Amino acid sequence: MPGESAIGSDRFSQDEIALLLGHTFKGDLEAKYLMLNRLKQSSTACVNAGMRISDGLSVAIKYVLKTKVLNLALRLNGRRYYIPTEVVLMHKAAGGQEIVGKSAAVNLLDWYDVDDVIVLVMERPVLSRNLLCYINENFDLRDESKAKVIMEQLLKAAIDLEKKGVFHRDLRPENILIELGHAVPKVRIIDFGSGCIFINVRYYYLPGAHTRAPPEFLFRGEYTPGPMTVWQLGALLFEMLDTSRRFSTQAFLKKEIQINSELSQECQDLLRRCLAFKPQDRIMLKQLHEHPWLQCDP
């Protein structure tokens, strides 16, 4: 195992404990869920579409190599267990399977420790697109009204995750689903594999690619949760408002990509305050909703 987090101190109900402890029998997984087509694959994990056989619920089934799984030590019923951090984060972020679809974070339904992999079974909104596809299909250049609808939900979700003690650390278009079929498109947050328990301290390790890492990490190798999340929200908004370019911290700092001067003054100001070079100069997460651009009707 690449590492272990500190002992958790949360109190859990017996139903929550049963979910957190997971399962170890592969036959249970195969009897309960039907595997369908591949959705995503990397060198360390893959995700398949699936279906819960009992009621036809659409699910996503994620396989992660155990050697790449970070664990969190929790004391449950007086005993210490090592639970995959992603399992704990998803439960904290969304709750149990009885409230499927009610949170911004997708719900964890089951998890299994089998052979050399950890298997996570999650809800899968069928009528959905990841944010990158949604932008390409629905946004026109400088479409501020549509971007505002999504940004307001992203901000609310980020604040909610922080309150629940979850630090996602990888808010990018591929990890955000837009659930369709509602009067207003609904934001859903996925892939907590790079996340950790939220503690308002300096962090010195950042898993995954660093394309959207804040400047303080690229230059000093450190970051704190609030300013980093604000930077990533600014990067998401930048990309929603300029559909022709992907955001890169390096490219932004080198002025190879710049805030579009044709955007409204309020929108430009919000982007500048989210993407300020120094973390102390960035707008605070809890102040974002008070910004004039978000106060205006979409």
C-alpha positions, -999 to 999 in steps of 0.1 A, spaced: 0 0 0 14 34 -9 4 50 24 -20 52 53 -39 82 67 -44 89 104 -70 71 125 -105 84 117 -126 97 145 -160 97 129 -190 79 145 -209 56 121 -242 38 123 -243 0 119 -255 4 83 -227 28 76 -202 4 91 -215 -25 69 -209 -3 39 -175 8 49 -163 -27 57 -172 -39 22 -171 -75 9 -144 -100 1 -163 -126 -20 -161 -121 -58 -192 -143 -62 -213 -117 -44 -202 -91 -69 -210 -112 -99 -244 -123 -84 -255 -88 -76 -242 -67 -106 -241 -73 -144 -210 -60 -161 -215 -40 -193 -193 -19 -216 -160 -2 -207 -163 35 -199 -128 45 -190 -93 29 -185 -59 40 -173 -28 22 -163 -40 17 -127 -78 16 -129 -107 9 -153 -144 18 -151 -172 -3 -166 -209 4 -170 -231 -20 -151 -265 -28 -138 -278 -39 -104 -296 -71 -112 -323 -68 -85 -338 -36 -98 -320 -26 -130 -303 4 -115 -275 17 -137 -241 16 -120 -205 23 -126 -180 -4 -115 -145 8 -109 -115 -15 -105 -83 -2 -89 -51 -20 -84 -45 -26 -47 -9 -14 -50 -23 21 -60 -49 23 -32 -43 46 -3 -60 35 29 -75 53 59 -74 37 93 -108 38 110 -119 24 144 -153 7 138 -170 -12 167 -138 -9 187 -115 -24 161 -91 -8 137 -97 -14 100 -79 -1 69 -105 12 45 -97 26 10 -96 63 13 -118 67 -18 -145 46 -1 -145 68 30 -145 100 10 -174 90 -12 -194 80 18 -187 113 36 -194 132 4 -227 116 -6 -240 94 22 -255 59 18 -273 42 -11 -307 51 4 -302 87 -8 -290 79 -44 -291 109 -67 -297 136 -40 -261 149 -36 -237 165 -59 -212 137 -53 -222 104 -68 -231 77 -43 -211 47 -34 -233 16 -33 -209 -12 -25 -172 -21 -25 -152 -53 -27 -117 -64 -19 -110 -92 -43 -78 -107 -57 -54 -79 -66 -80 -52 -70 -104 -30 -51 -139 -28 -68 -161 3 -62 -197 1 -73 -213 36 -77 -245 51 -91 -243 60 -127 -265 88 -140 -275 75 -174 -285 107 -190 -253 126 -184 -221 139 -201 -188 148 -185 -184 185 -184 -159 185 -213 -184 168 -236 -212 190 -223 -193 222 -230 -184 211 -266 -220 201 -273 -239 229 -256 -217 260 -251 -210 288 -275 -179 310 -270 -184 334 -241 -217 318 -231 -218 334 -196 -254 325 -187 -248 287 -192 -215 288 -174 -230 306 -145 -256 278 -140 -228 253 -138 -205 274 -118 -231 281 -91 -236 244 -86 -198 237 -86 -193 263 -59 -221 249 -38 -207 214 -42 -171 225 -33 -184 242 -1 -204 211 8 -174 188 4 -153 211 26 -180 210 53 -181 172 51 -143 170 55 -136 160 19 -108 175 -3 -113 163 -39 -81 178 -53 -89 170 -89 -118 191 -100 -115 190 -138 -140 186 -166 -135 148 -169 -144 144 -132 -176 164 -134 -208 149 -148 -237 170 -161 -269 151 -154 -295 158 -181 -333 153 -180 -338 181 -154 -352 216 -159 -317 228 -151 -286 206 -159 -274 190 -126 -237 189 -116 -224 155 -102 -189 150 -89 -170 118 -96 -136 102 -91 -124 108 -56 -93 87 -62 -69 117 -58 -88 130 -28 -80 130 9 -95 140 42 -99 178 44 -75 194 69 -67 231 67 -29 227 66 -2 228 39 -1 197 17 31 187 -1 19 158 -22 -4 160 -51 -13 127 -70 -19 125 -107 -11 150 -135 -3 186 -124 -17 204 -155 -41 224 -133 -20 225 -101 -19 259 -85 12 280 -90 23 276 -53 26 238 -59 45 242 -92 70 267 -77 72 257 -40 57 221 -39 30 231 -14 -7 241 -13 -36 245 10 -72 233 3 -92 265 0 -69 284 -24 -63 252 -45 -100 245 -49 -106 282 -59 -79 279 -85 -94 248 -100 -129 264 -100 -114 293 -119 -98 269 -144 -131 253 -149 -149 286 -155 -121 297 -179 -126 265 -199 -164 269 -200 -160 304 -214 -134 296 -240 -145 263 -256 -115 263 -280 -88 258 -254 -80 235 -225 -67 252 -194 -31 247 -183 -15 265 -153 18 267 -171 2 281 -203 -18 306 -182 13 318 -163 32 321 -195 3 341 -210 -1 316 -238 -38 316 -228 -54 347 -213 -88 358 -199 -109 369 -228 -114 406 -228 -148 403 -245 -163 387 -214 -183 410 -190 -162 430 -166 -177 412 -136 -168 378 -152 -133 389 -160 -129 401 -124 -141 368 -110 -116 349 -132 -87 372 -121 -96 367 -84 -98 329 -88 -66 327 -108 -45 351 -88 -8 339 -87 -5 342 -49 -29 321 -29 -34 349 -4 -46 371 -32 -73 347 -43 -109 351 -34 -119 328 -5 -142 299 -14 -170 310 9 -169 346 -5 -173 334 -41 -210 333 -40 -211 370 -30 -192 381 -61 -213 404 -84 -210 380 -114 -227 352 -94 -252 376 -79 -266 386 -113 -294 366 -127 -281 341 -154 
